[in-house]
Amino acid sequence: MRRRAARDERGYFSPAPPRVLAHRGLALEAPENTLLAFLHAINAGATHIETDVHGSADGVAIVSHDPDLTRLAGRDVKVAQLTSAELHRVSLGEGQSYCSLAEALDAFPETRFNIDVKSAEAIPGTIKAIRDVGATDRVLIGSFSSARRLAVVRELPGVATSISAGGALPAAHAARAGAVRMLTRLLAGVQAVQLPRKVAGASIVTERAIRNFHRAGVEVHIWTINDPAEMTRLLDRGVDGIVTDRADLALPLVAERGGAID
């Protein structure tokens, strides 16, 4: 049986779970994935931010969920077509613009960041930002693409990482079936599974599945949960993390259980 992910006083997996991962910050009174949204989440008590990165035209890792500016800025242009300086000049409201990953890591040096690498263009800039800020021990690298995720992880020895989409279904089936040896092999090299409540119709939030993930040595983080009643059910079943747009609602529930509050 593998041991649970190693923790220290500064690492990504601290404080002890359960933990809240503020999905794109707290965007009730701020544009998502901006420094202001991150600040609001942290002021509410969040220790962990979930965010996304794309690559700019000049190779900088830019904090953005979408590959283009259409939804947030009303501009029919891709992040990869603009330089970081040009993206900084794009107004997103509330005095905010697109920020770089390095800026976010530097602005909040005590905060842990869960980083979804959304494009191949983001890989070099993500590695550089984390190295430049010295943030390897307080980030977790994720991606729907195993190739993108591993390209970053290989360059950042010791960095935390979570399973990618390709491994999610076999891992979910193994956890539900109690095939812990197989599950341990499937999860080699990762410290967390970050998944929706169901994978291809199979629930992974049964107590048995969660217990087997734990036996295989990984944390279980479930996304994206905004209903307090559902948060409570998941916490009761033993999940380690709730990824949510409503960190303000999740944090009091977690605090009641002695969870991740610095």
Sequence and secondary structure as in RCSB ss.txt:
>XXXX:A:sequence
MRRRAARDERGYFSPAPPRVLAHRGLALEAPENTLLAFLHAINAGATHIETDVHGSADGVAIVSHDPDLTRLAGR
DVKVAQLTSAELHRVSLGEGQSYCSLAEALDAFPETRFNIDVKSAEAIPGTIKAIRDVGATDRVLIGSFSSARRL
AVVRELPGVATSISAGGALPAAHAARAGAVRMLTRLLAGVQAVQLPRKVAGASIVTERAIRNFHRAGVEVHIWTI
NDPAEMTRLLDRGVDGIVTDRADLALPLVAERGGAID
>XXXX:A:secstr
        SSSTT S SSEEEEETS  SSS TTSHHHHHHHHHHT SEEEEEEEE TTS EEE SSSBSHHHH  
  BGGGS HHHHHTS  BTTB   BHHHHHHH TT EEEEEE  GGGHHHHHHHHHHHT GGGEEEE S HHHHH
HHHTTSTT EEB  HHHHHHHHHHHHHT HHHHHHHTTT SEEEE SEETTEE  SHHHHHHHHHTT EEEE   
  HHHHHHHHHHT SEEEES HHHHHHHHHHTT S  
